[in-house]
Each structure stands twice: as C-alpha cells, then as structure tokens.
Amino acid sequence: MVKCLEQLKIWWTERRVKLRNTAVNVQRAFALVWDVHRPSALAMLACTLVGSLLLAAQSLVGMRAICQRIGKRMSG
C-alpha cells in the first residue's frame, strides 16, 4: 500500500509540473502571436471561446434529450 501511495505521489507531482509547463508555454505562444499580429491573436481567442461554447451546448442538448427520454419512460 505504501508503494502505491509513493507512486501516486510521484505521478501527481509529475502531472503538476507538466501542467505548469504547459501553462507557461501557452502564455508564451499567445504573447508571441500578440506581438507579431494582434488580429490573429484575437481570432485565436475568439475561436477558442466559440469552440468551448459549442462543446457546452452539445452537452446541454444531450443532457436534455436524455432527461426527456427518461421522463417519458418513467411516466408511461
């Protein structure tokens, strides 16, 4: 059990380091694009936001469809 916990701790530490490095690299990339061509940086930001909203909308529609199906089966 102790060995498993040690491995989990090592894995979690590696994940945190990788996440931190990824965040730094994203900031650097966005700063580079911003310095070179601001309209491209704004377009990249807009595409990211639209993509996120599309995923959220798909999840919402799917959840509602499932809830309607379950409601119909439970009622009759």
C-alpha positions in Angstrom: 0.0 0.0 0.0 2.8 2.4 0.8 4.5 1.7 -2.5 1.2 2.5 -4.3 0.9 5.8 -2.4 4.5 6.7 -3.2 3.9 6.0 -6.9 0.7 8.1 -6.8 2.6 11.0 -5.2 5.3 10.8 -7.9 2.7 10.7 -10.6 0.8 13.6 -9.2 4.0 15.7 -8.9 4.9 15.0 -12.5 1.4 16.0 -13.6 1.6 19.3 -11.7 5.0 20.1 -13.3 3.7 19.2 -16.8 0.6 21.3 -16.2 2.6 24.3 -15.0 5.0 24.0 -18.0 2.0 23.8 -20.4 0.5 26.9 -18.9 3.8 28.8 -19.3 4.2 27.6 -22.9 0.6 28.7 -23.8 1.3 32.1 -22.3 4.5 32.4 -24.3 2.8 31.3 -27.5 -0.1 33.8 -27.1 2.3 36.6 -26.2 4.4 35.8 -29.4 1.3 35.8 -31.6 0.1 39.0 -29.9 3.4 40.8 -30.6 3.6 39.7 -34.2 -0.1 40.0 -35.3 -2.8 41.2 -32.9 -5.7 40.3 -35.1 -4.5 36.7 -35.3 -4.3 36.6 -31.5 -7.8 37.9 -31.2 -9.1 35.4 -33.8 -7.4 32.6 -31.9 -9.1 33.8 -28.7 -12.5 34.0 -30.4 -12.1 30.5 -31.9 -11.2 29.1 -28.5 -14.2 30.7 -26.9 -16.6 29.6 -29.7 -15.3 26.0 -29.5 -15.8 25.9 -25.8 -19.3 27.2 -26.1 -20.1 24.6 -28.8 -19.0 21.8 -26.5 -21.0 23.2 -23.6 -24.1 23.5 -25.9 -23.7 19.9 -27.1 -23.5 18.7 -23.6 -26.6 20.6 -22.6 -28.6 19.4 -25.6 -27.6 15.8 -24.9 -28.4 16.1 -21.3 -31.9 17.4 -22.0 -32.5 14.7 -24.6 -31.6 12.0 -22.1 -33.7 13.6 -19.4 -36.7 13.7 -21.8 -36.3 10.0 -22.7 -36.0 9.0 -19.1 -39.0 11.2 -18.2 -41.2 9.5 -20.9 -40.2 6.0 -19.8 -40.9 6.8 -16.1 -44.3 8.3 -16.8 -45.6 5.8 -19.1 
